[in-house]
Amino acid sequence: MTQTGRWVADPTIGWRILLTATLPDPPQVEDAVRTATSTDELRRALVAPDPEPVVVGVAGHDLVVSAHHSAVDGLGLLRILEQRGHGPVTSSARGVGDRPAGHGYAGTVARRLSEAAFRPPARITTRRRGVLTGPPGGDVMVEAELPGSFRTAEIVHAAAGALTDRGAGPHVAVAVGATRDPDPDGAIEDRSALLRLRDVERLDLPGIERALREAPVERPPVTRSGAVDRAAAAAMRLLARRLGSTLLVSHLGEVDAPHVERLVFHPVTAGGTGISLGAVGHRGRTVLTLRARAADWNADGLERVLEAVGGRLL
């Protein structure tokens, strides 16, 4: 696992991504760094900041891989699962290839900070603030399983509609996780890129499909400039609650993993709203997840949003 340059991103979050694989037989506990009596407890522990790039935990039949996003992307989690002896594991996800970036890193930072200051993305929050029970630094994670498979554009369209119904204001911004080059033989590293869509509430499904085809990529927050590091970090601390997008969507595609019974993917919670929607298709079904900060959301509020997304897909 490699990383070039320095990871310059919101320092208030742990930047851990999770893949949960349910196996036919309980995985070997001695191969895991962490164990827990329940998968929910294990996930909560594995999203906490950790200096290790990859941490593996076991709870019953579930193997949970946690990785820092600067070292591993979503498809890299599948590679790690395969390397641990649970392969073959392959995905239908295609990369964006040599699609050009809209801006360099410094230009992207300047543009996003300007947006945060003067035209911030729409926010959504739980309507039940009085019953928030999670620890301030933790995350809430919920999931739902749907029959069939769904394209990324369909999921973005359903999510935007659900957020609008829930009262999200104008300028719904959806960051869509993509991979630059899904190389099954290359080094495991962060090959991710973002496709960022603005004013998604105004787009129908064909419009979202077109936007995903045409959007320039935004590179991960890695730089080699100490001056940019310091300026970006200071600005991110100041505008953390207004940065990012209304929602992050990351789809691992249709995954073929014959020795795995079920897969669940949790992307990072970044930006002001701090809500991410993960998706992975496997064995004719799709598991959707929502993840958000426990300081702002509870499980009931997230489940209501996820039910609305699922209802628009079925």
Backbone bond lengths (Angstrom), bond angles and torsions (degrees), N, CA, C in turn:
res aa  C-N    CA-C-N  psi(-1)  N-CA   C-N-CA  omega(-1)  CA-C   N-CA-C  phi
1 M - - - 1.461 - - 1.513 109.23 -
2 T 1.317 115.39 126.10 1.451 119.58 -173.07 1.512 110.92 -125.63
3 Q 1.346 114.13 157.86 1.467 120.65 174.95 1.520 107.62 -148.85
4 T 1.319 117.47 128.11 1.452 121.06 176.57 1.518 108.36 -107.07
5 G 1.340 116.17 138.92 1.452 119.19 -177.13 1.512 111.46 79.17
6 R 1.341 116.61 -171.96 1.456 122.65 -177.92 1.519 109.94 -111.05
7 W 1.329 114.25 141.21 1.461 121.52 179.45 1.521 107.77 -80.27
8 V 1.339 117.10 115.23 1.456 122.08 -177.46 1.524 107.23 -118.75
9 A 1.314 116.72 100.87 1.456 120.91 -175.95 1.516 108.58 -149.93
10 D 1.320 116.14 175.84 1.458 122.37 -179.12 1.532 109.40 -50.25
11 P 1.339 118.48 113.77 1.460 120.30 -176.36 1.522 114.04 -77.23
12 T 1.327 118.23 -1.85 1.461 120.58 -176.43 1.528 112.73 -87.78
13 I 1.345 118.93 -3.81 1.451 120.92 179.44 1.521 109.98 -123.74
14 G 1.344 116.54 162.62 1.454 121.23 -173.90 1.511 115.45 -84.58
15 W 1.336 118.28 -16.32 1.461 123.07 178.64 1.527 112.72 57.84
16 R 1.353 117.53 36.90 1.464 120.79 177.15 1.529 109.12 -100.57
17 I 1.329 116.59 133.52 1.459 122.01 173.72 1.520 107.81 -108.31
18 L 1.340 116.37 150.00 1.462 121.42 -173.10 1.528 111.59 -126.98
19 L 1.333 115.15 140.11 1.454 121.96 169.08 1.516 107.60 -126.85
20 T 1.327 116.05 124.75 1.459 121.37 176.77 1.520 108.97 -108.71
21 A 1.337 116.33 125.35 1.461 122.35 178.13 1.517 108.83 -116.63
22 T 1.323 116.17 120.01 1.463 120.67 174.50 1.527 107.97 -88.87
23 L 1.318 116.10 123.73 1.458 122.13 -172.72 1.527 111.01 -108.06
24 P 1.337 118.64 155.09 1.474 120.54 179.73 1.526 112.12 -60.65
25 D 1.322 116.90 -35.79 1.463 122.22 178.59 1.515 109.42 -121.56
26 P 1.332 118.41 151.02 1.467 119.68 179.05 1.530 110.71 -58.98
27 P 1.321 117.48 132.43 1.473 119.57 177.50 1.520 111.05 -67.63
28 Q 1.327 115.82 159.43 1.454 121.31 -179.34 1.527 110.50 -66.58
29 V 1.315 116.33 121.39 1.457 120.61 -177.88 1.523 110.94 -65.01
30 E 1.337 117.61 -33.87 1.457 119.00 -177.08 1.525 113.02 -66.70
31 D 1.349 116.88 -16.36 1.455 120.23 178.19 1.525 112.66 -85.03
32 A 1.318 117.57 -3.74 1.460 121.34 -175.28 1.523 111.17 -104.98
33 V 1.300 115.05 150.99 1.463 120.42 175.30 1.521 110.69 -84.61
34 R 1.319 116.26 -33.85 1.463 121.33 -178.30 1.525 109.76 -125.24
35 T 1.312 115.61 149.41 1.459 121.46 171.96 1.520 108.27 -134.44
36 A 1.325 115.75 157.83 1.467 120.79 178.77 1.525 108.19 -155.76
37 T 1.309 115.90 162.92 1.463 120.35 -179.72 1.520 112.04 -81.50
38 S 1.345 117.33 -19.25 1.460 120.29 178.51 1.524 109.43 -138.73
39 T 1.325 115.42 153.61 1.462 120.34 179.50 1.520 110.97 -66.04
40 D 1.327 117.50 -38.58 1.469 119.95 179.17 1.530 110.73 -60.68
41 E 1.332 116.43 -44.25 1.466 119.96 178.63 1.526 110.93 -62.57
42 L 1.328 116.21 -41.13 1.460 120.56 -179.52 1.527 110.94 -64.93
43 R 1.316 117.06 -44.34 1.461 119.61 179.28 1.516 111.88 -61.35
44 R 1.322 116.36 -42.55 1.469 118.83 179.71 1.528 110.81 -60.09
45 A 1.321 116.71 -37.20 1.463 120.00 178.75 1.524 111.64 -70.84
46 L 1.324 116.65 -36.37 1.463 120.22 -172.79 1.526 114.07 -83.79
47 V 1.321 118.95 -7.21 1.468 119.67 173.65 1.520 111.68 -92.20
48 A 1.322 117.33 -5.34 1.457 120.34 178.30 1.528 109.77 -70.26
49 P 1.340 117.29 150.36 1.471 119.43 178.20 1.515 111.32 -54.42
50 D 1.330 116.16 139.20 1.462 121.60 -177.97 1.521 107.91 -150.45
51 P 1.328 118.53 136.50 1.467 119.72 -179.91 1.520 113.83 -69.72
52 E 1.334 117.51 -20.04 1.456 120.13 -179.95 1.525 110.73 -74.84
53 P 1.341 119.07 135.47 1.458 119.84 178.44 1.522 113.19 -64.97
54 V 1.339 117.70 -33.62 1.458 121.79 -179.80 1.525 109.24 -135.36
55 V 1.323 115.87 132.73 1.460 122.37 175.98 1.525 107.36 -131.66
56 V 1.327 116.85 136.58 1.461 121.81 -177.87 1.520 109.35 -118.09
57 G 1.325 116.22 136.93 1.450 121.19 178.12 1.516 111.69 -131.27
58 V 1.342 115.45 160.67 1.460 121.81 -178.54 1.528 109.02 -131.79
59 A 1.336 115.61 135.66 1.461 122.80 171.87 1.523 107.40 -143.28
60 G 1.322 117.77 107.35 1.466 120.58 -177.71 1.514 111.20 61.70
61 H 1.332 116.26 -125.25 1.466 121.38 179.24 1.523 112.68 -87.56
62 D 1.335 116.94 -0.32 1.463 120.41 -175.33 1.523 112.20 -96.58
63 L 1.325 114.92 130.82 1.461 122.84 171.57 1.524 106.77 -107.59
64 V 1.319 117.31 123.65 1.463 122.07 -177.58 1.526 108.90 -114.55
65 V 1.326 116.10 122.29 1.459 122.50 176.86 1.522 108.08 -104.04
66 S 1.327 116.40 124.00 1.461 123.10 177.47 1.520 108.03 -115.09
67 A 1.337 116.99 131.24 1.465 120.45 -179.09 1.511 110.35 -138.42
68 H 1.334 115.99 145.98 1.463 119.66 172.02 1.522 107.96 -74.94
69 H 1.330 115.53 134.83 1.459 120.10 -172.24 1.532 112.77 -66.32
70 S 1.327 117.88 -17.69 1.456 119.19 177.90 1.528 111.77 -72.63
71 A 1.344 116.70 -17.87 1.462 120.74 -177.20 1.520 113.20 -108.71
72 V 1.324 117.35 -26.08 1.464 121.33 -173.25 1.526 108.81 -144.25
73 D 1.334 117.09 139.64 1.458 120.38 171.81 1.526 109.30 -103.28
74 G 1.335 116.61 -175.31 1.459 119.92 -175.54 1.518 113.54 -59.73
75 L 1.336 117.23 -45.05 1.456 120.16 178.95 1.523 111.13 -67.34
76 G 1.326 116.62 -28.09 1.456 119.81 175.28 1.520 112.25 -64.28
77 L 1.333 116.81 -32.77 1.468 119.84 175.61 1.521 110.77 -60.61
78 L 1.334 116.69 -38.77 1.465 119.80 176.77 1.519 110.74 -64.45
79 R 1.314 117.29 -38.17 1.464 121.38 177.84 1.531 111.25 -62.99
80 I 1.344 115.85 -41.44 1.466 120.03 178.61 1.521 110.38 -63.15
81 L 1.327 116.74 -42.15 1.464 120.80 177.44 1.527 110.53 -58.78
82 E 1.311 116.51 -42.45 1.463 121.08 179.40 1.523 110.48 -66.01
83 Q 1.310 117.33 -41.56 1.462 120.81 -179.65 1.522 112.43 -64.98
84 R 1.306 116.78 -24.43 1.466 119.99 179.03 1.523 112.32 -84.36
85 G 1.328 116.83 9.80 1.455 120.48 173.17 1.511 115.55 94.68
86 H 1.346 118.09 15.70 1.463 120.94 -177.84 1.527 111.47 -112.18
87 G 1.312 116.26 21.10 1.458 121.43 179.84 1.502 112.62 -89.52
88 P 1.325 116.05 -179.29 1.465 125.12 2.91 1.523 112.53 -74.23
89 V 1.337 115.32 151.25 1.460 121.97 177.78 1.523 107.43 -134.53
90 T 1.319 117.28 115.55 1.462 121.44 179.66 1.517 110.12 -131.05
91 S 1.331 115.55 154.50 1.462 121.47 -178.34 1.518 110.27 -126.56
92 S 1.331 115.03 149.29 1.466 121.11 176.09 1.522 112.28 -81.53
93 A 1.337 118.00 -5.30 1.467 121.31 -175.21 1.520 110.80 -60.32
94 R 1.328 115.80 133.77 1.459 121.56 178.28 1.520 109.61 -107.97
95 G 1.301 115.82 148.08 1.453 120.04 -178.56 1.517 112.73 -84.97
96 V 1.325 115.82 170.33 1.462 121.24 176.64 1.520 111.24 -86.86
97 G 1.339 117.00 -2.45 1.458 121.10 175.24 1.516 112.55 59.59
98 D 1.324 116.22 -131.75 1.467 120.89 -177.36 1.522 112.20 -96.47
99 R 1.340 117.60 25.35 1.463 119.57 176.24 1.519 109.37 -55.42
100 P 1.317 118.58 131.45 1.465 120.00 -174.10 1.524 112.64 -70.57
101 A 1.322 114.50 152.26 1.458 121.19 174.86 1.519 109.25 -81.94
102 G 1.330 115.96 145.98 1.456 119.70 179.29 1.516 112.38 -70.33
103 H 1.337 116.94 -33.93 1.458 122.11 -178.34 1.519 108.10 -148.32
104 G 1.315 116.79 160.18 1.443 121.08 167.27 1.514 109.71 -71.83
105 Y 1.334 117.09 176.92 1.458 119.66 -176.64 1.523 112.12 -59.44
106 A 1.342 117.09 -49.05 1.464 119.62 -177.79 1.526 110.76 -62.05
107 G 1.338 116.97 -41.03 1.456 120.19 178.78 1.515 112.15 -64.76
108 T 1.343 116.27 -38.61 1.465 120.13 178.32 1.518 110.84 -64.10
109 V 1.338 116.59 -44.42 1.464 120.32 178.81 1.522 110.63 -59.47
110 A 1.344 117.03 -47.08 1.461 120.57 -178.48 1.525 111.29 -61.97
111 R 1.336 116.23 -42.93 1.469 119.86 -178.50 1.522 111.12 -66.15
112 R 1.350 116.57 -42.76 1.466 119.57 -178.09 1.525 111.44 -69.41
113 L 1.328 117.23 -37.15 1.458 119.30 177.97 1.524 110.78 -67.11
114 S 1.322 117.39 -37.45 1.461 120.84 177.00 1.531 109.87 -64.59
115 E 1.324 116.10 -42.07 1.462 119.66 177.78 1.519 110.88 -61.89
116 A 1.349 116.31 -43.65 1.460 120.15 -179.24 1.517 111.60 -61.90
117 A 1.322 116.21 -36.44 1.456 119.92 -177.08 1.525 112.87 -76.73
118 F 1.351 117.55 -37.76 1.455 119.99 -169.07 1.533 114.81 -117.30
119 R 1.331 118.91 -20.93 1.467 120.45 -177.46 1.532 108.42 -148.45
120 P 1.326 117.06 62.67 1.461 119.96 -170.90 1.526 112.06 -66.74
121 P 1.334 116.17 151.67 1.466 120.19 176.61 1.522 111.13 -62.83
122 A 1.324 115.15 153.72 1.466 120.22 177.34 1.518 110.25 -58.74
123 R 1.308 115.63 145.11 1.469 121.84 178.45 1.514 109.73 -116.04
124 I 1.304 115.33 149.65 1.463 120.79 169.52 1.509 107.56 -129.58
125 T 1.310 116.26 145.46 1.461 121.11 178.69 1.511 108.56 -137.58
126 T 1.326 115.14 161.31 1.455 119.98 177.69 1.518 110.19 -63.79
127 R 1.304 115.63 146.95 1.469 120.50 176.96 1.519 111.58 -91.88
128 R 1.348 115.65 5.74 1.470 117.57 -176.92 1.519 108.65 -126.70
129 R 1.328 115.39 60.81 1.461 119.66 -177.04 1.521 112.41 -62.63
130 G 1.315 117.93 -25.09 1.451 119.68 -175.62 1.503 114.87 -71.52
131 V 1.338 119.71 -12.21 1.456 120.64 -176.64 1.523 111.76 -119.77
132 L 1.335 117.14 26.29 1.455 119.13 175.16 1.524 108.70 -70.48
133 T 1.326 115.95 127.71 1.466 119.74 -173.98 1.514 113.13 -121.92
134 G 1.306 119.56 -9.35 1.458 121.24 -175.77 1.519 111.62 -76.27
135 P 1.345 116.22 159.61 1.464 119.83 176.73 1.515 110.34 -66.47
136 P 1.341 118.47 146.14 1.462 120.99 -175.33 1.520 113.18 -54.85
137 G 1.332 118.52 -34.76 1.447 120.16 -177.11 1.500 114.74 -94.08
138 G 1.317 117.95 3.19 1.455 120.79 -175.35 1.513 112.83 -95.92
139 D 1.326 114.88 -179.24 1.460 122.11 178.49 1.519 110.20 -122.03
140 V 1.324 115.25 151.97 1.459 122.77 171.36 1.520 107.63 -105.77
141 M 1.336 116.82 134.52 1.462 121.45 -178.09 1.520 110.03 -132.87
142 V 1.334 116.50 129.87 1.458 121.77 176.86 1.524 108.30 -130.86
143 E 1.317 116.33 160.67 1.463 119.83 -178.23 1.522 111.36 -146.78
144 A 1.315 115.47 159.19 1.463 122.29 177.66 1.519 107.95 -147.65
145 E 1.311 116.66 144.54 1.459 122.00 -179.54 1.521 109.61 -112.87
146 L 1.338 116.24 128.34 1.453 122.17 -177.69 1.519 109.95 -119.81
147 P 1.331 117.45 145.54 1.464 118.74 174.24 1.515 111.18 -71.99
148 G 1.338 116.99 144.37 1.461 121.22 175.80 1.508 112.69 94.96
149 S 1.320 114.70 -177.61 1.465 121.98 178.87 1.524 108.61 -123.33
150 F 1.334 115.89 153.06 1.453 121.01 -174.58 1.521 109.43 -138.38
151 R 1.319 115.07 139.55 1.454 120.30 176.27 1.525 109.95 -77.66
152 T 1.318 114.77 158.00 1.461 119.94 -179.40 1.526 111.32 -57.24
153 A 1.332 117.08 -41.86 1.464 119.96 -179.63 1.524 111.33 -60.40
154 E 1.312 117.13 -39.42 1.467 120.40 178.80 1.521 111.08 -64.13
155 I 1.328 116.56 -40.16 1.466 120.38 -179.57 1.529 110.08 -68.56
156 V 1.327 117.51 -42.68 1.465 120.44 177.86 1.526 110.46 -61.34
157 H 1.328 116.56 -43.57 1.461 120.61 179.98 1.527 110.86 -61.90
158 A 1.337 116.71 -45.54 1.471 120.31 179.78 1.518 110.87 -64.63
159 A 1.325 117.03 -41.32 1.460 120.45 -178.60 1.526 111.27 -66.58
160 A 1.331 117.12 -42.46 1.466 119.93 179.62 1.522 110.54 -62.29
161 G 1.336 116.58 -40.91 1.458 119.44 177.93 1.511 112.24 -64.52
162 A 1.339 116.33 -40.52 1.460 120.15 179.73 1.524 111.13 -65.31
163 L 1.318 117.22 -40.13 1.466 120.55 179.55 1.523 111.54 -68.32
164 T 1.332 116.11 -38.77 1.461 119.69 178.10 1.525 110.25 -64.69
165 D 1.318 116.73 -42.57 1.464 120.26 177.27 1.519 111.34 -60.88
166 R 1.309 115.42 -29.11 1.460 120.13 -176.89 1.530 112.09 -85.72
167 G 1.317 117.01 -0.94 1.449 119.50 174.07 1.501 115.64 105.28
168 A 1.338 117.32 11.50 1.459 118.76 176.32 1.522 109.45 -61.44
169 G 1.304 116.83 136.93 1.451 121.13 -177.98 1.511 112.44 -77.52
170 P 1.325 117.08 -165.83 1.466 120.28 178.99 1.522 111.32 -67.99
171 H 1.315 114.94 165.59 1.469 123.08 178.00 1.530 111.96 68.11
172 V 1.327 116.51 46.87 1.467 119.58 171.90 1.529 107.55 -66.35
173 A 1.316 115.82 119.00 1.460 121.94 -179.27 1.523 108.61 -112.03
174 V 1.312 116.45 127.47 1.463 121.71 179.64 1.525 108.51 -117.99
175 A 1.311 115.94 120.61 1.459 121.84 173.00 1.520 107.39 -91.99
176 V 1.313 116.70 127.01 1.456 121.39 -177.21 1.524 108.87 -112.75
177 G 1.316 115.86 119.59 1.449 120.43 179.25 1.520 111.23 -71.25
178 A 1.312 116.43 137.00 1.459 122.38 177.91 1.513 108.05 -140.51
179 T 1.317 116.36 170.88 1.455 121.04 175.29 1.517 108.95 -116.47
180 R 1.325 116.27 143.65 1.453 120.14 179.77 1.525 110.91 -73.70
181 D 1.336 116.01 -44.01 1.465 120.15 -173.23 1.519 108.85 -155.01
182 P 1.343 119.16 95.68 1.464 121.07 -178.63 1.532 110.95 -72.67
183 D 1.316 116.34 80.94 1.460 122.07 -176.41 1.525 109.80 -93.34
184 P 1.342 118.74 106.25 1.463 120.30 -176.95 1.519 113.60 -70.13
185 D 1.323 117.44 -12.37 1.457 120.55 -178.71 1.531 113.07 -108.89
186 G 1.320 117.18 -4.49 1.457 120.56 -178.54 1.522 111.66 -84.45
187 A 1.320 115.12 179.54 1.456 120.73 178.51 1.522 110.15 -65.93
188 I 1.319 115.65 147.34 1.465 120.15 174.12 1.523 107.26 -77.11
189 E 1.325 116.38 117.80 1.452 121.98 -178.41 1.524 108.52 -158.11
190 D 1.303 115.45 177.35 1.456 119.78 176.81 1.526 109.12 -80.54
191 R 1.332 117.02 103.78 1.462 122.26 177.57 1.527 110.75 -103.76
192 S 1.312 116.54 18.78 1.457 119.99 -171.16 1.517 113.37 -77.96
193 A 1.303 114.97 159.35 1.457 124.44 170.97 1.521 106.98 -146.09
194 L 1.307 116.67 160.17 1.463 121.19 178.02 1.521 110.32 -112.56
195 L 1.320 115.34 139.88 1.466 122.46 167.91 1.520 105.44 -109.85
196 R 1.307 116.84 116.27 1.461 119.13 -171.95 1.518 110.34 -109.22
197 L 1.325 115.96 122.39 1.464 122.65 -177.31 1.529 109.20 -108.89
198 R 1.332 116.64 130.13 1.454 122.46 179.51 1.519 110.23 -105.06
199 D 1.341 115.90 153.76 1.461 123.31 176.33 1.528 111.16 51.55
200 V 1.321 115.11 46.23 1.472 120.63 -175.92 1.520 111.38 -67.39
201 E 1.321 117.41 -23.11 1.472 119.62 179.63 1.524 111.56 -63.44
202 R 1.320 117.92 -17.50 1.465 121.75 -179.71 1.531 112.68 -90.93
203 L 1.325 117.44 -6.88 1.467 121.10 -172.07 1.519 111.68 -100.11
204 D 1.343 116.18 138.16 1.452 119.92 169.49 1.525 107.93 -87.15
205 L 1.344 116.96 -179.11 1.458 119.87 -176.59 1.528 112.23 -60.02
206 P 1.353 120.47 -46.75 1.464 118.48 176.70 1.529 112.90 -60.03
207 G 1.332 116.60 -34.60 1.455 119.56 178.14 1.519 111.91 -65.80
208 I 1.332 117.14 -38.97 1.460 120.80 177.25 1.525 110.42 -67.39
209 E 1.335 116.85 -41.15 1.465 119.79 177.37 1.522 111.02 -59.53
210 R 1.329 116.25 -42.72 1.457 120.47 179.41 1.528 110.82 -66.67
211 A 1.322 116.52 -41.30 1.461 120.03 179.76 1.527 111.44 -63.14
212 L 1.325 117.23 -38.54 1.465 120.32 178.53 1.528 111.23 -67.41
213 R 1.308 116.94 -32.78 1.469 119.89 178.39 1.518 111.95 -72.72
214 E 1.335 117.00 -31.21 1.459 120.53 -169.92 1.524 114.58 -105.96
215 A 1.314 118.50 -14.42 1.467 120.41 -175.24 1.522 110.94 -64.83
216 P 1.334 117.85 134.86 1.467 119.54 173.96 1.522 109.87 -69.56
217 V 1.301 116.24 156.95 1.459 119.40 -179.26 1.523 109.82 -84.97
218 E 1.329 114.67 151.84 1.457 121.42 171.11 1.520 106.72 -115.76
219 R 1.297 116.19 125.12 1.458 121.49 -175.58 1.525 111.41 -73.94
220 P 1.343 117.23 159.19 1.470 119.87 175.77 1.522 110.65 -60.35
221 P 1.342 117.58 158.39 1.465 121.11 -175.85 1.529 112.03 -77.46
222 V 1.326 116.95 69.73 1.455 122.31 178.82 1.516 108.86 -122.44
223 T 1.320 117.16 132.46 1.459 121.14 179.83 1.518 110.11 -140.78
224 R 1.309 116.55 159.26 1.458 121.98 175.31 1.530 111.43 -107.82
225 S 1.307 117.63 5.85 1.460 121.51 -175.52 1.518 110.77 -102.92
226 G 1.333 116.68 118.42 1.456 119.72 178.58 1.515 112.52 -63.70
227 A 1.333 117.22 -36.11 1.466 120.29 179.95 1.516 110.91 -65.00
228 V 1.362 116.28 -43.27 1.465 119.61 177.53 1.521 110.28 -65.10
229 D 1.341 116.55 -38.45 1.466 120.57 176.88 1.525 110.74 -52.97
230 R 1.309 115.61 -53.72 1.466 120.23 -173.79 1.521 111.69 -66.42
231 A 1.331 116.94 -42.43 1.464 120.12 -179.42 1.523 110.93 -66.46
232 A 1.346 116.51 -43.96 1.463 119.83 -178.81 1.521 110.90 -65.79
233 A 1.339 117.47 -43.65 1.464 120.32 -178.52 1.526 110.91 -62.06
234 A 1.340 116.65 -42.78 1.466 119.84 179.96 1.527 111.00 -63.53
235 A 1.331 116.85 -43.70 1.466 120.54 -179.48 1.512 111.00 -67.17
236 M 1.336 116.89 -37.82 1.459 119.61 -179.93 1.524 111.38 -65.29
237 R 1.328 116.42 -37.69 1.468 118.51 176.89 1.524 110.60 -63.76
238 L 1.323 116.79 -39.66 1.467 121.12 -177.13 1.521 112.03 -69.70
239 L 1.348 116.82 -39.74 1.459 121.15 -172.70 1.532 112.65 -113.06
240 A 1.337 117.47 22.21 1.459 120.64 -172.08 1.522 112.72 -54.68
241 R 1.327 117.30 -39.26 1.464 119.94 -174.97 1.528 112.57 -76.40
242 R 1.323 118.04 -9.32 1.459 120.76 179.96 1.532 112.23 -114.44
243 L 1.323 116.07 2.65 1.455 119.73 -178.58 1.531 111.30 -84.31
244 G 1.320 114.01 174.14 1.457 119.77 171.35 1.508 112.90 78.55
245 S 1.329 114.53 -146.70 1.461 121.66 -174.80 1.513 109.36 -129.78
246 T 1.319 115.35 167.20 1.457 119.26 175.73 1.520 110.28 -62.72
247 L 1.331 116.44 -36.38 1.460 121.81 -176.97 1.520 109.04 -152.67
248 L 1.322 115.82 142.47 1.462 121.75 169.23 1.519 108.10 -104.73
249 V 1.333 117.26 132.03 1.463 122.43 176.00 1.522 108.24 -119.35
250 S 1.324 116.42 129.70 1.461 120.71 178.11 1.525 108.55 -138.50
251 H 1.334 115.77 120.81 1.464 122.85 -175.36 1.529 108.12 -116.34
252 L 1.327 116.84 122.37 1.464 121.07 178.99 1.520 112.75 -80.43
253 G 1.324 117.02 -0.34 1.455 120.62 178.74 1.516 112.12 82.97
254 E 1.336 114.64 -170.54 1.464 120.53 175.39 1.524 107.87 -84.54
255 V 1.314 116.21 117.30 1.458 121.59 -173.96 1.524 109.97 -104.32
256 D 1.306 114.75 130.23 1.460 121.68 174.81 1.524 107.65 -101.16
257 A 1.318 116.83 108.96 1.465 122.78 -179.28 1.531 107.38 -141.66
258 P 1.332 117.48 84.77 1.467 120.66 -172.59 1.524 114.79 -63.95
259 H 1.326 117.68 -21.16 1.468 120.26 -178.13 1.529 112.22 -99.91
260 V 1.329 116.24 13.39 1.466 122.25 178.46 1.518 108.20 -123.18
261 E 1.308 116.79 133.14 1.464 120.58 -178.01 1.527 112.58 -82.70
262 R 1.326 117.50 -33.62 1.467 120.07 -174.48 1.513 108.98 -157.03
263 L 1.322 116.53 145.44 1.459 122.22 178.01 1.524 110.22 -127.86
264 V 1.317 116.14 141.40 1.465 122.47 177.86 1.526 107.48 -136.98
265 F 1.339 116.17 133.11 1.463 121.39 -176.46 1.520 110.31 -123.08
266 H 1.326 115.82 131.20 1.467 122.12 176.43 1.522 109.70 -120.92
267 P 1.346 118.45 107.18 1.475 120.64 174.39 1.523 110.88 -70.53
268 V 1.331 115.98 -177.60 1.465 120.80 -178.71 1.524 111.06 -77.11
269 T 1.323 115.21 159.51 1.468 121.79 172.42 1.520 107.23 -104.90
270 A 1.321 116.57 99.65 1.463 120.52 -175.81 1.515 110.14 -124.83
271 G 1.317 115.57 162.11 1.452 120.29 176.38 1.516 112.27 83.76
272 G 1.338 114.63 178.44 1.453 120.36 -174.86 1.515 113.95 -63.56
273 T 1.339 117.30 -47.02 1.458 119.93 179.44 1.513 110.63 -71.63
274 G 1.324 116.89 -37.74 1.461 120.39 175.05 1.504 114.45 67.57
275 I 1.330 118.01 35.11 1.463 120.97 178.68 1.522 108.31 -117.69
276 S 1.317 115.96 131.28 1.458 120.29 177.47 1.517 109.67 -126.41
277 L 1.335 114.63 144.17 1.453 122.28 178.12 1.525 107.95 -117.54
278 G 1.322 116.09 119.01 1.455 121.02 177.95 1.514 110.18 -105.99
279 A 1.334 115.88 152.36 1.464 120.68 179.07 1.514 108.94 -145.64
280 V 1.323 115.40 144.42 1.462 121.09 173.01 1.526 107.93 -153.27
281 G 1.327 115.65 129.64 1.454 121.35 176.62 1.520 110.31 -95.58
282 H 1.340 116.06 139.16 1.460 120.22 -177.60 1.526 108.71 -163.39
283 R 1.337 115.71 127.67 1.468 121.66 176.21 1.527 112.41 57.81
284 G 1.329 116.88 39.54 1.450 121.10 174.66 1.513 115.22 80.36
285 R 1.329 117.28 8.53 1.455 120.78 179.07 1.522 108.48 -133.53
286 T 1.325 115.75 160.34 1.459 121.13 178.58 1.522 108.99 -124.24
287 V 1.315 115.90 128.81 1.467 120.93 174.97 1.520 107.88 -99.77
288 L 1.323 115.50 122.41 1.466 122.85 174.83 1.522 109.04 -103.50
289 T 1.309 116.39 142.76 1.458 120.58 175.80 1.523 109.78 -129.94
290 L 1.309 115.60 152.85 1.461 122.00 166.43 1.519 107.50 -125.47
291 R 1.299 115.02 138.88 1.464 121.49 179.29 1.523 108.01 -134.51
292 A 1.321 116.43 134.96 1.467 120.90 -178.99 1.512 109.07 -151.16
293 R 1.319 115.27 168.93 1.455 120.12 -178.99 1.528 110.80 -74.92
294 A 1.330 114.51 134.58 1.462 119.56 -179.52 1.515 112.04 -66.33
295 A 1.325 117.89 -20.96 1.459 119.90 177.74 1.520 111.96 -68.52
296 D 1.344 117.37 -20.67 1.459 121.77 -176.70 1.521 114.06 -115.30
297 W 1.324 117.15 -22.02 1.459 120.94 -172.02 1.522 110.98 -133.60
298 N 1.339 114.60 153.84 1.461 120.25 167.12 1.520 108.71 -117.93
299 A 1.329 116.17 172.11 1.460 120.32 -176.69 1.525 111.66 -62.95
300 D 1.321 117.03 -37.34 1.459 119.84 -178.76 1.532 111.10 -62.76
301 G 1.337 116.56 -44.87 1.453 119.64 179.77 1.515 112.51 -63.60
302 L 1.332 117.09 -42.39 1.463 120.37 178.87 1.526 111.47 -66.66
303 E 1.325 116.80 -40.09 1.470 119.73 179.57 1.516 111.44 -61.56
304 R 1.336 117.10 -36.71 1.460 119.81 178.18 1.533 110.96 -64.36
305 V 1.329 116.73 -40.11 1.461 119.48 178.13 1.510 109.94 -67.17
306 L 1.335 117.89 -43.13 1.464 121.11 -178.40 1.524 111.17 -66.08
307 E 1.314 117.07 -36.51 1.478 120.32 175.70 1.515 110.46 -61.88
308 A 1.336 116.15 -39.18 1.469 119.60 179.61 1.524 110.90 -67.23
309 V 1.326 117.38 -38.36 1.466 120.69 177.53 1.520 109.57 -64.71
310 G 1.332 116.48 -48.71 1.452 120.58 179.96 1.515 112.86 -61.31
311 G 1.327 116.56 -38.28 1.450 120.39 178.99 1.502 113.18 -63.11
312 R 1.336 116.79 -31.81 1.466 120.28 178.71 1.520 112.02 -79.33
313 L 1.307 117.85 -18.19 1.455 120.91 179.02 1.531 112.60 -86.22
314 L 1.320 115.93 -28.25 1.477 119.74 -174.50 1.529 111.27 -92.42
